[in-house]
Amino acid sequence: MPQAACRISINPGRAPSFSPKPPSSYKMALYFLLAASAFVLPAISASSKAQAPLFSSSEAAGSDGPSLESARANAPQIFNTIHSSMRQWGSSLNHNGMSLFPARIPNNTHLYHGTHKPGAVKGMEWLAFEIEHAEMFARVPPERRRPGRPGKPGYPGRPGNRPGPGDPGDGGAPRPVELNWAEGVEELQSMGEDEPDFSKGYLHIYRTIRPLTNLVYIDGMSAGKCNMGTLDTQDFLLRNKTNGDDIFSDRNRGLELCALGAEWGIEGFVRMEMGFEIIFCEFSDGLVLESARQRPSGDNRSFEGLDQFETLRGASMRYSGITGQRLKLDYSGMLSAFWYDLNMTNPDPKRQDLPRLPATDVEGLGRMKTDFKAAFQESSRRKDVGNDWQGITDMIITRYSDRLQLMAGNNTSQEVILSELAVLLNLYLDYGNFDIPTAAEKCSVHYLIAAVPETIGDSMIYEALSTVMNEICRTLFRVRQLLLEEDTTNSSALDKSKSALKALVDYLNWTTWKECGKCAYDEICFVAIWPWGSMEDHEHPSCMKKDVLLTRGGYWFMQGGQPVRGRPKPPEDEAKS
């Protein structure tokens, strides 16, 4: 029997929680959710402050459309999606992206392409934002190995030559990255190249000759070719696939996405793997080739060979963003599965921390696709991008992240917690007219005042961020009351406070709490990035040197270190339902 429609709220280390589907008569409007029931403290209450509805009655009545209830239920996921967008760090940790964004690249932006030909590309191909990313595909590998053809048995990079049990990596180092973006010789032959010549490689530098204003950014590790869910948004939502059997057919994926783009007015798709890239649908429109420089090969390789560590170092430089104003996202035109009534439960019982799109929910995904088309076309008509929601999440995390970790620490004293609370909360307190409810309300909306919700996307984001801020402020004022009003000789107040703070940290699940800090100059802070890394690297990133890093593998190919096609089979009880 079919599963009931439900919404998943994912927290690390916890079983997913579900909330029932809202009634069809639910009126979608934007509210400041600071009602008294939201606060545990009896003394705290806050009045609701309504804004004009942003949805028409027909939009509000659609039971399969976006809802503010979904935005509230999945508020931490939406907050983290905004904060991690176009950032290598958070997008590597939360690698199953569930969201789409209109994106723009300004005029005179340099982009890079690695290939085996010196001439300008025509038609669809890939562009990299980082030099090292493109260099990997411009270098001639040893033995002039052709794309898609594995190395000889015993080749040190093959997944089959993985470390033994307990060795670093637990699943093997990734296979070597191939020379060209295309999937294999057969695909190149289908492009008119009977005998592709891989004896030479070239690094192309392209420059935009106009603003590229009709791009779509697909979040998460969306260029990671694996069966874990990184491709769900492309394959199940945009391409209407009902299974993941062709995870390595990236050229076919690009061609199908560009065919959709031709219908919708999209000229390229921005994705991430070991750096950010663009599937650009027509190189002859909007780009000029500035240079095509031959790369070292054969006897000319010497010390100039580019190793994988440097590619990862290049990616790590973009943990906090690609910098240089090279791309802007239109958050007001964003669409996310997190504000729909979709069952995003992962069919792999061991990975309930990772959401998956329900490939079989054709109606639900169809509604999402239609909604994004409308949002994208609305964005294309705007002269500039909308609200800077990522900037707001940055201000919130900068203010609270380190202090929350400190206060939740096992060895942190009551005095230290109270000192930090004073720093965080005194801004909102008037000691001449002491009013906790008013202070709590001001705390919750302080960073949201600058945003002006004008679109459905804005209203969803506002609702999620206000829900997150309400939880932060509610918890901090509760902890303040516990520590100030209870008997300070009683350790229960401190224990309760620590429990509340740790629950808040679990709820927020901010990616900043997994950062390594400053590493040595010959190390990088390494998190699992497709196709490198182990489960340990995903769960506990650490500073790592080159010789250790290149032994790490197995995370992205979880069944014996080998690539697996398709989605994991559902548990037996789910398969029978």
N, C-alpha and C positions, 0 to 999 in steps of 0.2 A: 504494500500500500504506500502511496506517496507520503513523503515527509511533510509535516505541517510547516508553513512558512514561518521563519524565525530569523532573528538577528543575532549575530555572534559578537560578543565583546571579549577580546583576547587580552589576557594578562600573563606575563611570563611566570611559569611555575604553577599556574593555577588552571583548573579545568575551565573551559569556556562557559560563560553565563549567557543565557538567552532571555530575551524579552518578547512578549507576545506582540502580534501584529496589531497596529493601532486601528481603531474603527474607521470605516470609510468616511465617516462624517467629520473626522478630525480636521479642524481648521488650521492650516499651516500659517503661522504668523511668527514674528520675531519678538521674543520677550527677554527682559533681563530676569533670569531665574534666581531670585534672591528671596524666595518666600521663606517664612519662618520654619516650615517643615524641612527645609534643606539643611538646617543647622541642628546639630545634636545639643548644643547648649540651650537650656531653657531660656536663658536671659537674652538670647540672640534671636531677633526676627528682622525680616527685611521685606519691604513692600515690593510688589511686582511693578515693573515700569514698562508698559507696552509701547511698541512702535507700530506704525501702520503696516498692514499685511503686505508682503512682497509677492504673494501668489494670488492668482485669480481663483474664483470658486471652483472652476473646472480642474485647475491644477491641484487644488487642495483636496479635492474629492477622490483623486486617483489613488487607489490602495496600493498600486505597484510602483508609485513614483517616489521621489525623495521626500523624506519627512524629518521634521525637527526632532521627533522622538528618536529616530535612528541616529541623528547627529549627537544627541545627548548620550545615548547608549554606547556609542563608539567614539566618544569625545577624545580619549587619550590617543587612539589610533589616528584620528583626523589631525590632531595637534602635531603628532610626530611626523605625519605625512608632509604637512606644511613645512615643518622645521628641517626635514631631511631632503626636501626637493632640490635637485641639481647639486647634491652634496654626496661625495663618494662614501663618506663614513657612515652616516645613518642609512643610506640606501643599500649599503653592503650588509648591515645588521638586519634591517627590515627589508629583505631582498624580494619578497613577494609583493610588488607594487599593485595597488588596487585603484589607481587614480590616473587621470589624464588631464593635461594642462595645455592650453594654447601657449605658444612660445614665439619669440621674435629675436632675430639676430641683426645687429646694426650693420650699416654699410661699412666697408673697409675693414672687415674682420678676417683675419687669417685662419684658414682651416687646412688640414693636412690629409694626404692620401698616399698609401703605399701600394705599389703595383709592379708588374713586370714589363710595362710598356712606357716609353717616354712621352707619347702623345697625349693630348688632352682627352679626358674621358667624355663620352657622349652617353646620354641615357642615365639609368639609375646606377649608383654606386655608393660607397660609404666614405664618410669624412670623419676625421678625428679632430678633437679640440687640442689634444696634446701631441707634441712632436714624437715622443717615444712610442706612443700608441700606434701611430702610422708607420714609424720606422720598423716595427716588428713585421709588417707585411711588405716592406720594401727590401728586406734583407734576404739574400740567397742562402738557404740553409745548407749545411754540410751534405755532400752527396747529391746536391741539386734535387732534393726530394720534392715530388710534385704534391700539390694540395690534395687532401683527401686520401692520400696513400700513406698508410702507417709505415714507420721505419722498420728496419730489419729486426728480427727477434734479438732481444738483448739490448736494443737501443735504450739508453738510460732514461729517456723521458716517457716511455710507453707506460700506460696504466698497469699493464700486466707485471711490470717490474716494480712492484710496490714493496715498501719495507715490511718486515715481518711483524707479527703481533706485538704490540707494545712499543714499536718504533715510532719516532716522530712522524706525524702525518696520518698514521692509521688508515691506510687506504691508497697510498702511493702518490708520487708527484704527478702533476698534470702532464698530459702529453704535450709535445712541443707545439707552439702556435704555428699555424701554417703560413705560407708565403703570402697568399692573396686572400682578399675578403671572400672570394667565391668559394663554394663548398668543395669543388673537385674538378678534375680535368674534364669530366663529362659535361659539367655545367659550362665550362669555358668553351667547349666545343659547340654547345648549343647556342653560344653567343657568336659563332662564326669563326672560332679559332680551332682549326683542325689539329695543329701541333703547337700548343702554347710553348713559348720559349722562356724557360725559367732560369737561364744562365745569367741573367742580369736583373737587377732590381732598381727601382727609381722611387725617390721621395718627391711627390708633387706638393707644391705650395699653391693653394688657391686663395683668392681674395674675393669677398663679396663686392659686387659692383652696384648693389642696391640693398636696401633693407629686406631681409627675408622675414616677412611678417605673417606667413601662413604655415607655421610649423606646429607640430604636436609633440609634447614631451610625455613619454610613458615612464612612470616612476618605478623605483626599485631597481634590481639588477636585471633590467629588461632585455639586455643583450646576452644574458647568461643562458647558454643552450643546455638545459637540464630539465628533469621531470619533476622538480620540486615546487613549481608554481610560478617561476619567474616569467614565463611566457603566457600566462593565463589571459592577461588583458589583451594581448595581441591576437592570440589564437582563438580563444573562446568568445571574446567580446567583439573585436574588430573584424576577425576573419570568419566568424560564425562556425568554427570547428566544434565538434563534440567529443574529440579525444585529442591526446597529445602525442600522436604516433610519429610526427615528422619534426621533432624538436631540432634536428640538425639541418633541416632544409631552409637555411636562412635566406638564400637568394629567392626561393619561391615565396617565402614570407615577405621579403621586401617588395617583390613584384606585386603581390596581392594587396599589400598596404598601399602601394603607390596607385594601384588601380582604384582603390577606395578614395585615395586622395584626389585623383582626377575628377571624381564625382563631387566631392565635397569642397574642393578648392584648397587642399592641403598639398604643400610642396615638399615636405620632408618630415621624418619622424626621429626625434631625439631619444637615444637610449643610453644605457650604461653597462659596461663590463669592467675591464681594467682601464677605466677612463670613459669619458663621454664621447659619443659618436652620433652621426646623423646618417640615416638612410635618406639620401637626397635623390629625388625622383628624376630630375633632369639637369645634368651638370651644365648644359649649354645655356641655361636660363638663370642668370643671377650670379654666376661665378666667372672669374677669369683665371687662367693658369699663369702664375707668375714665374714658376721655374719647375723643372723636372731634373733633379740631380741624381746621377747614378750612384748607387751604394757600393761599398766594398764587397768583393766577391773573389773566390778562388785564392790566388796568391796575394791578392790585395787586401785580405781580411785582417791579418796581424792583430794588433791590439784594438783595432777600431770596431771589432764586432760588438754588437749591442746585446747584452745579456738580459734575461728576464727580470733580474733584480732591479735594473734601472727602469724597466717598464713599470714595475710596481712602485718604485720610488716616485716616478712621475704621477702615477695615480694617487699616491698618498699625499702629494702636494695639493690635491684637490679635495681632501677630506672636508674642508670647510666651504667649498664652492670653487667654481672655475675661475673666478676673479676677472678683472678687466672689463666688466660690464659687457661681456661677449654674448650674453643671452639673458633675456628677461622673460619671466613667466607671467602670464595673466591669471592671477589667482582668482579674480572675479569670474573667469570663465572656466574654472576648474570643475571637474566631475569626479566623484569617488563612489565606489561600491559601498563604502561605509555609511552612506546616508540612504541606502535602499534596504528593503526587506528581502535580503538574500541569505540563504544558508551558506555561510562561508566556512563551515566546519571542514577541517582537513581530513580526507579519508585515511590518511596515515595516522594511526593512533599514537605514534611516537612523536609526531610533530604538530601537536595541537596549538603550538605557539605561532604557527604559520597559517595565515588565511589562504583559502583557495576559492576561485570563482566556480560556481556550480555550472559546469558545461551543459548539463541537461536542462537547465532552466531557460529554455529558449525564449519564453515570454518575458521573463525578468531581465535577461541580458539584452533582449531586443529593445525594451523600454530605455535601458541605460544608453544604448547606442544611439537611439533617436534623440534622447536628451542631450547627449554630447554634441551631436551634429548641430543642434540648435544653439548650444552654448558656444561652440567654436565659431559659427557664422555670426553670432552676435558679437563675439570678441573681435572678429575681423573687421567689423564696422566701426569699432572704437578707434579713435586716433591714438590713444596711448593705453597702457595696461592699467588695471584698476588698483584696488587697495593692496598695500604691501603687507600682506598677512604674515609672511615669513619674518619681516622686520619686527613685528609684534611678538612672535614666538621667541625671537632672539632676545628681545628685551626681558621677557619673562624668565627665560632660562638663565640668562646672565645674572639676573637678580636673585634667583632662588636655588639654582642647581647645586652649587658648592655648599651653600648653607644647609640645605636639606640633608645632604649626605653627612655633613658634620653632625647635625643634631640627631640623626638616626643612628649614629655610630654606637657600638656597644659600650665603649669606654667614655663616652661624652657625659660630663657631669651636668647636674641640674643648673648650676650657675652659668655654664657655657650656653646651654639651651636658652635660658632666659635672656642672656645677653644678645644672642642672635635674634630672638623673637623681638626684642626691643628695636633692633636695627630694621627688621622687616616690617614691623607693625606700627611703630610710633608715628610714622608719616600720616597715618589715618586716624590717630587718636588726638582729641582735643582735651588736654588735662584740665582746662578751665570749665569744660562742659562735657563731662565724661559720658559718652554714648556709644556703647559697644555695637549695637545693631547698625548705626550709621557708619561706624568705622569699618565694619565688615563689608557693608555694601560698597563703600568707596574702594576698599581693597580689591573687590571682585571686578570692578569695572575700570580701574585706573588705567590699564594699558589698552583698553578697547575704545576709549573715547575718540581717538583719532580716526578710527575706521568708520566709513559711511556705507552701510550695506545697501547695494543697489540692484544686485542680481540674486538669483536663487543660490548660486555658489557662495556669494557673500553671506547670505543668511545662514547657510549650513555651517560655514566656517565660524561665523560669529557665535552661533549656538554652541558649537563644540568648544571654542576657546573660553567662552563665558562659563561653561560647565566645569572645565578644568580649573579656571581661576576660582570659582566658587568652592571647589573641593580643597584647593590649597588654602584659601583664607579661612574656610570653616575649620579645617584641621588645626591651623596655627592658632586661631583664637581659642579653640577648645584646649589645646595643650597649654596655652598661657593661663587659662583659668584653672586647669588642673594643678599646675605648679605653684600658682600664687595663692589659691584659696584653700587647698587641702593642707593637712598637717605636714610640714616639711620634714618632720622626723619619720614620716611613714614612707617607706620606699615604694608603696603601691602607686603613688602619684607619678613617680619617675618611670616606673614600669609601664603604666598605662600610656604615658606620653610617648615613650619609645615605641610601643606597639602601634600607636596612631601614626607616628611619623614613618615607620617602616611600611605600614599599609599604604600610606600616601606615595612613598617612593615606588612601591610595586605597581600602584595604580598608574602613575605617570610614565614609568618605564622609559626615561629619557636616555638617549644614546650617549650623552655626554658622560654618563657614569661608567662607561666602558673604555674611555680614552686612556691612553698609556701615560700621558705626560711627555716631557721632552726626552727623546731617545738620543743615543750617541750618534755621531755624524756618519758612522758606517752601519747604522741600523735604521730600520723603519718600524713604526708602530703597525704591526701586521694584523689585519682582520681578514677572514676568508673572503677572497675576491675571485670570482669565476675566472679561470678554472683552477686556481690555487687554493690551498688551505684545508685544514682539518676541522672536525667538530670542536676541538679545543680552541682553535683559532677563532671560530665563530663565537663561542661562548665566553672566552677569556682572551681577547686580543692582548698582545704583548710586544715589547721591543725585540727585534730579531735581526740577526746578521744574515748576510747572503748565503753562507754555506748551510745554515740551518733552514732558512726560509724555503729554499728550493727543494727541500725534502718533504715539504708539507703538502699533503693531498688527501683525497678521499671524501671531502665534505660534499662536493657537488655530484659525486657518482657513488651513491651510498650503498649499493649492493655489490660488495666485493671489490669496490674501486672501479667498477666498469660502468660506462654510460648505460642508462636504462631508458628505454623508449616508453612513452605513455605515462599516465598517472598511476600511482600505487593503487592496488585493488582495495576496495572498501572492506572494513571488518565484516566477518561472516554475518553478524546479526543485522548490519546495515544492508548487506547485499540481499538479504531475504525479505526486507521490509517493503 
